[in-house]
Amino acid sequence: MKCLVTRFYFDYNATAPVSKEVLEVLIPALRELHGNASSIHHFGQAAKQKLEGARRQVSTMLHCDPREIVFVSGGTEADNLAILGSVRNGGAAGKHVITTAIEHPAVLGPCAQLEREGAAVTYIPAGGDGVVDPDDIKKALRPETALISVMHANNEIGTIQPLQSIAAIAREADVLFHADGVQATGKIPVDVTALGVNLYSISGHKFHGPKGIGALYVKRGTKLSPILFGGHHERDRRPGTENVPGAVGIGRAADWVTVNIEDKRDRVSALRDRLEQGILDRVPDAGVNGAAHRIPNTTNIYFEGIEGEAMVISLDLKGFAVSSGAACSSGAVEPSHVLTAIGLTDSRARSSVRFSLGRYNTRVQVDRLIDAVAESAEQLRKLSPVYTASV
């Protein structure tokens, strides 16, 4: 008789399950809101009303004007629109962009594209703690610098970047400032006005909304060229029939965050610390990567002598979902670019595992995961000639 494995989810940085509150509004929206929000008849106007209501909910969460919210398909499109749309104004050739070496591929990809179009890009390194020094940003400025793009929180190690300090540098230099806020939103309070950014990207499925919907905050007065063509939707910034059910879903998710963010942050932080300390107490030759100021749900731990992928597989067989790096990069042979950028050797980067917690994790689950990690580490090290040779 086959034994069923009880499964627990510790990969919230990859995606979060859709919450019950979101499902309660998403299913009726899919069933009932079949009108095109650009149509003037009853069905179209019903959809338009829900779309604008969702825009207000997202803007409330981010502390901005609803007219500054552009709905897109997710974080990747938001980053591409922010970076390509701002730098391409008047052509990209000859312009300069500053970003960091630890950005998500959704930022590094459009930066690479701009380089192919004749722009120059400076990639600022992060310190061993995973934090970028604002002075390095300032030193990289050039007369032709058009954009600075620095993530709010890192997806692999969770470190929070000093956005306000960087924003002050950008303002003084009269340079646009974009932040990828995909991993920060829903985990810590976000006030785009207080942060001082011109552009800020979010993705619904990272904070219990549906997949396929995200938003870009565009500060009023920021010039942004579309990267898609074919219509006048979203104030001429993102053409295409709006995903109204998705917008309703992200709006409800934003509502929940606005009300509950402080309580959630404290509870998840306590669970993360319990997990982290429990693993370090039980597993020798392990340590935390980038243990600086972090979002409350993330810990990235290396295990000497163990391949991270092997640990992920072992834990999956025991019923626990974790990650050996960014989900977008799983299957890649190369070690994490984030971990090597903060100074880890290739072998240590390959031995690292990301644990990211969320709303539905409990102390019981955390304690069971600690047991499973300790058991897996012991099993895998017995099979590791590398670890055996080092002890």
Buried (B, 14 or more C-beta within 10 A) or exposed (E): EEEEEEEBBBBBBBBBBBBEBBBEBBEEBBEEBEBBBBBEEEBBEBBBEBBBBBBBBBBBBBBBBBEBBBBBBBBBBBBBBBBBBBBBBEEBEEBBBBBBBBBBBBBBBBBEBBEEBEBBBBBBEBBEBBBBBBEBBBEBBEEEBBBBBBBBBBBBBBBBBBBEBBBBBBEEBEBBBBBBBBBBBBBBBBEBEEBBBBBBBBBBBBBBBBBBBBBBBBBEEBEBBBBBEEEEBBEEBBBBEBBBBBBBBBBBBBBBBBEEBEEBBEBBBBBBEBBBEBBBEBBEBBBBBBBBBBBBBBBBBBBBBBBBBBBBBBBEEBBBBBBBBBEEBEEEEEBBBBBBBBBBEEEBBBBBBBBBBBBEBEEEBBEBBBEBBBBBBEEBBEEBEEBEEEE
